[in-house]
Amino acid sequence: MRSNRLEAFSDGVLAIIITVMVLELRAPEGHDLSDLVHTTGVGLLTYLLSFVYIGIYWNGHHHMFHLVRRVSGGVLWANLALLFCLSLVPFTTAWVSESRFAQTPVVIYGLNLLGAAVAYLVLQWVIIRQQGPESPLRQAVGTDRKGKISVVFDLVGVLSALTIDRSGHVGVWIAMACFVGIVIMWVVPDRRIARLVHQYATPD
C-alpha cells in the first residue's frame, strides 16, 4: 500500500485531536483580563504545551513519510499505536488543567507523553526494518539522539512527580520543566534531516 492513504488518515486524526483540545478551553466568567487569567489561564498554558507537542509529532511524521514509498501491515499498526497515544493528549491535558497541576494528573500526562515518544521510536524502527539497512530514514535520523533524550526526559519527569516532594509541588514543577524542555529541544529544526528528506523525497 502506498503511504499517502496513511498520511491522509494521520493528518485527519491529528487535526481532530487539536480541535478537541481547543473545545476543552473554558470561556472566562467575566469580561476583564483578570477573569481570563483566573478562569482560562492554566488551560491556555496546558493547551499551548500540548498543541506544540502535537505539532512536533505532525512535523516529524510528515518528514518521515516523505522517505517512505510503501507501507506494510506492521507500519500501519505502529502508526495506529502512535495515534492512539496522541489521541489521549486532550484528555490528559484537560485533567492537568482542571486539577491545576495536581500530582496524579501530571504523572498520567507524563506517561501519555512517554507512550507517544516510545510509539514514535517504534514506528521509525518498523519503517527502517521494512526498508533495510540502507534505509533513507536511517540515514536521516542517524542515532536519533533527540528521540532517545525525549524518552529519558519524559521518564525523569514522571519519576520526579512521583517521588520528589510528594506532599508539595517541587516534583510536579520539575516534571513540567522536563516536558517543556522536550518542546524547546524539538522546536529547533534539524537541518541535516531536512536536507536528506529533500534529497530522498518521493515525487508527488
N, C-alpha and C positions, 0 to 999 in steps of 0.2 A: 504494500500500500504506500502511495506517495505521502509525504509528510504534510502536504498543505491542508488536508482534512483535519489532522491532529492539531495543527497550528490554529485553524479557524475555531475549532471547538474550545481549545485552551484560551484563546483570546476572549471568547464569549463568556466563559466561566469567570475569568479574572475581572471582566467588566462588571458582571453581576455581583461579584464579591465587593468591589469598590462601591457599587450602588447601595448594597445592603448596609455597608458600614456608614455611609453618609445619612441613610434613613434613621440610623440609631441616634443621631445627634438630636438633642432637645432644644427647642426654641427657648430663648430667655423668657423669664416670667415677667419681666418689666421692660422698660424702654431705655434704660441707661447702660453705659458701658460696664458699670459695676454689676448689673444684672447678668450681662453676658459672661463676665468672668466668673461670677458665683454659680450660675446655672449650667453654663456650657463650657467653661474654661478647661476643665480637666478632660472633658470629652473631645474638645478640639485638639488638645495635645496628643492624646492617645490615638485619635483618628489620623493626625498628621504622621505620627510614627508608623502606624500600620499601613497607611497609604503609601509611604515611601518604600516600606518593605515589599508590598505587592508590586509597586513599580519596578523595583530592582529585580524581582523574580521575572516579571514580564519582559524586561530588557534582556536579561540573561537567557531566558527561554527563546526569545526572538532571535538572538545571535546564534544560539546553539543550533537551532533547526535550519539556519542558513547553511549549515555544514552537513545536513542530513538529506539524502535523496529519497530514501525509502525507510519505512519503519516496520519493525517486526512486532509480534504479539507481546514480547517482553517489554519493548519500548512503550507500547500502548498502556500496559498495566503499570509500569513505573511512572508514566506521566499521570495516570489516574491517581496514583498514590500521592504524588506531589499536589495535585489539585485538591484531593481530599484534605490534606493538611492545611492548605491555604484557605479552603472553604470554611474552616473553623475559626479563622482570624477575626471575622466580625463578632462572633460570639465571645471569644476570649477578650477582645478589645473592649466590648461593651461591659463585660464583667469587671475588668480593671478600672474602667471609668466610673461605673456606678459605685464601686466599693472604695473609690478614691485611694487606689494603690494598696489595698489590703494584702496581707502576705499570701494567702492561698490563691486568689485570682492572679497575682503576679507570677507565682510559681507555675500555674496552669498556662498562662500566657507564654512564659519562657519555654515550657515543654512543647507548646504548639510551634513556636519558632524553631526549636531544636528539631522537631519532627520534620518541618519543612526543609530545613538545611540538610538533614540526612537524606530525605527523599530526593532532593535535587542532586546530591552527590551520587546516589544510586542510579538516577536517570542518566547522568553523564556516563557512569561506568557501563551501564547496559548498552548505550549507544556506541561507546568505544569498543566494547566486546563484539558488537554486531559488525562494526566497520573493520576491525582487525588492528594489528599493531601499528600500522602506518596511518591510522585514522587522522583525518584533518582536525577533528575535535581534540584528539590527544595532543597534537602539536599546538593547538590554540590555548588549551588550559594548562599545559605543562604539568607541573606537580600540583597545581591548584592549591597553593598555599592559603589564598584568601578564603577558599571554601572550607578548608580544614580549620583555619583560625576561627571562622564564624561558628563552627560546631563547638569549638573549645570555649568561646566567649558565651555562647548560649548555655552551655553546661555550667560554667562558672557562675553565670547569673542565677540559674536555678538553685545551685547549691548555696550561693550566698543568701538568697531569700529564705532558704530553708534553715540554715544553720547559724547565721550571724545575727546576733541581737534579735532573737525571735520575739521578744516582748516589745520591741521598738520598730524603727523604720530604717535602720542603717543598712541591713542586709537587702531590704527591698530597693533602696536607692542605689546600692551597688549593682544590683541586678538590672535596674533600668538603665544605669550608666553603661553596662555591658551591651545592652540591646541597642542603645543609641550609638555606641562605638562601632558596632557592626554596620549600621546605616552609613556612618561617616566613611568607613573604610570602603564600602561598595559604591558610594556615590562618585568617588574618584574614578574616572574611566581608565580602563586598561588598554592603552594604545596598541600593545602587541597583539592582543586578542582581536581588536578591531581590524588591524592590518591583515591578519590571517583570515578573518571572516571575509573580508573584501576579496582576498586572493582566491579563496576556495568556494565563494558563494555560488550556489546553483543559479542558472539563468531562470528568469520568470517564464 
